[in-house]
Amino acid sequence: MAAPLTSPAPTVGKAQLAYDWLKTRINDGTFGPGYRLVLDQIARDISMSPVPVREAIRRLEAEGLVTFARNVGAQVAMLDPTEYEYTMQTLGLVEGAATALSAPTLPADALDRARQINADMAETLTHFDPARFTALNRDFHSVLYSTCPNPHILDLVHRGWNRLSVLRESTFGFVPGRAAESVAEHTHLLDLIEGKAASIEIELAARNHRLATLEAFLASRTTRPEGK
């Protein structure tokens, strides 16, 4: 009996390839807020026709990552300061609670990993890379709330982080001086957890850490020159 025919592995369509290429560059900051997405140029860069690139851009528009402006065309969406503020305020509350609930059950190796991540963050301060620092920052906090027993709170934390990803905003790019303060606050937070501090003390430290980053961003907007 002849062996049954097997279907070939599905190939990734050109529109998907264009989408992945564009989204990677938006998320890592290569294409920052306001960057013009010139259809023909992108098509040349990735060696395909404009049709799949246009489809990819429309998909990114539906996700809120791209906007269309009259006489400008497609561009990477600008940061919405109000949405950012609301997201950071909410994340401060739920992440603080998740960190406090997680603290009693965090194993020693998790705390060691968090300290190593924070050390890596400190090393980036010499030749500061906001995107790299932000990625490490997320890894650090992910460790601290990893054993939170409340799935509803964890869901809200993940929603907040995902919302920040959509906003694509690295506060540290606007206020790089905040990065060193953040590393110091991480150390303090780890000391509280390892020292078995009261739950409310850990929760407030985590919450205030998040809100301090928000305050630094808001302050930078009031002092930034017009057009910057």
KAHU-V158364 format. One record per residue. N is the residue number from 1. RES is the residue in one small letter. PHI is phi in whole degrees, 0 to 359 (NA if undefined). PSI is psi in whole degrees, 0 to 359 (* if undefined). BURIAL is 1 if it has 16 or more other C-alpha atoms within 10 Angstrom, else 0. Layout:
BEGIN
n/res/phi/psi/burial
N/RES/PHI/PSI/BURIAL
N/RES/PHI/PSI/BURIAL
END
This chain:
BEGIN
n/res/phi/psi/burial
1/m/NA/136/0
2/a/291/143/0
3/a/294/140/0
4/p/298/143/0
5/l/290/140/0
6/t/253/143/0
7/s/286/140/0
8/p/294/151/0
9/a/299/136/0
10/p/297/142/0
11/t/265/151/0
12/v/281/127/0
13/g/292/160/0
14/k/296/323/1
15/a/297/322/1
16/q/293/319/0
17/l/298/318/1
18/a/294/320/1
19/y/299/311/1
20/d/298/318/0
21/w/297/314/0
22/l/291/316/1
23/k/295/323/1
24/t/300/316/0
25/r/287/332/0
26/i/288/314/1
27/n/291/328/1
28/d/270/2/1
29/g/89/358/1
30/t/301/317/0
31/f/254/95/1
32/g/280/175/1
33/p/307/129/1
34/g/92/352/0
35/y/295/130/0
36/r/281/131/1
37/l/260/95/1
38/v/275/114/0
39/l/306/306/1
40/d/296/322/0
41/q/293/317/0
42/i/296/318/1
43/a/301/319/1
44/r/294/319/0
45/d/298/325/0
46/i/251/13/0
47/s/56/53/0
48/m/212/170/1
49/s/287/164/0
50/p/293/340/1
51/v/299/305/0
52/p/294/330/1
53/v/294/318/1
54/r/299/319/1
55/e/297/319/1
56/a/295/319/1
57/i/295/321/1
58/r/297/322/1
59/r/295/318/1
60/l/293/327/1
61/e/296/317/1
62/a/298/332/0
63/e/273/356/0
64/g/86/7/0
65/l/272/341/1
66/v/228/144/1
67/t/234/162/1
68/f/244/130/1
69/a/239/143/0
70/r/298/136/0
71/n/66/6/0
72/v/238/315/0
73/g/94/207/0
74/a/284/137/1
75/q/211/155/1
76/v/297/133/1
77/a/299/142/1
78/m/282/158/1
79/l/292/134/1
80/d/266/105/0
81/p/301/325/0
82/t/292/315/0
83/e/298/320/0
84/y/297/316/1
85/e/298/313/1
86/y/297/319/0
87/t/295/316/1
88/m/293/322/1
89/q/297/314/1
90/t/294/316/1
91/l/297/324/1
92/g/301/318/1
93/l/292/308/1
94/v/284/326/1
95/e/289/324/1
96/g/299/316/1
97/a/295/317/1
98/a/296/320/1
99/t/294/317/1
100/a/295/320/1
101/l/290/329/1
102/s/284/328/1
103/a/310/314/1
104/p/295/338/1
105/t/249/7/0
106/l/289/124/1
107/p/287/162/0
108/a/300/324/0
109/d/291/332/0
110/a/291/319/1
111/l/294/322/1
112/d/298/319/0
113/r/295/319/0
114/a/297/320/1
115/r/294/323/1
116/q/293/320/0
117/i/298/318/1
118/n/294/325/1
119/a/294/322/0
120/d/296/322/1
121/m/297/319/1
122/a/297/324/1
123/e/293/330/0
124/t/288/347/1
125/l/292/334/1
126/t/294/312/0
127/h/239/83/0
128/f/293/129/1
129/d/235/102/0
130/p/303/319/1
131/a/295/316/1
132/r/295/317/0
133/f/298/317/1
134/t/295/319/1
135/a/296/316/0
136/l/295/323/1
137/n/299/317/1
138/r/296/317/0
139/d/300/318/0
140/f/301/308/1
141/h/291/329/1
142/s/300/323/1
143/v/294/317/1
144/l/291/332/1
145/y/253/14/1
146/s/295/333/1
147/t/253/18/1
148/c/301/126/1
149/p/278/353/0
150/n/261/106/0
151/p/294/333/0
152/h/289/319/0
153/i/294/318/1
154/l/300/321/1
155/d/299/319/0
156/l/293/323/1
157/v/297/313/1
158/h/297/321/0
159/r/297/320/0
160/g/296/314/1
161/w/296/320/1
162/n/295/324/0
163/r/295/321/1
164/l/297/324/1
165/s/295/321/0
166/v/295/319/1
167/l/291/336/1
168/r/59/28/1
169/e/260/122/1
170/s/261/103/1
171/t/304/327/1
172/f/294/340/1
173/g/289/330/1
174/f/274/323/0
175/v/230/73/1
176/p/301/335/1
177/g/296/338/0
178/r/290/336/1
179/a/300/314/1
180/a/296/320/0
181/e/298/321/0
182/s/297/317/1
183/v/299/317/1
184/a/297/320/0
185/e/292/326/1
186/h/299/316/1
187/t/300/316/0
188/h/298/318/0
189/l/296/318/1
190/l/295/321/1
191/d/298/320/0
192/l/296/316/1
193/i/294/314/1
194/e/293/331/0
195/g/275/6/0
196/k/59/43/0
197/a/295/163/0
198/a/301/146/0
199/s/304/317/1
200/i/294/327/0
201/e/292/319/0
202/i/294/317/1
203/e/299/315/1
204/l/293/323/1
205/a/295/317/1
206/a/293/319/1
207/r/294/313/1
208/n/293/330/1
209/h/299/314/1
210/r/295/317/1
211/l/290/332/1
212/a/294/324/1
213/t/294/318/1
214/l/299/315/1
215/e/297/323/0
216/a/296/319/1
217/f/295/314/1
218/l/297/321/1
219/a/294/324/0
220/s/293/330/0
221/r/289/329/0
222/t/282/340/0
223/t/254/354/0
224/r/285/135/0
225/p/298/155/0
226/e/302/139/0
227/g/85/358/0
228/k/260/*/0
END
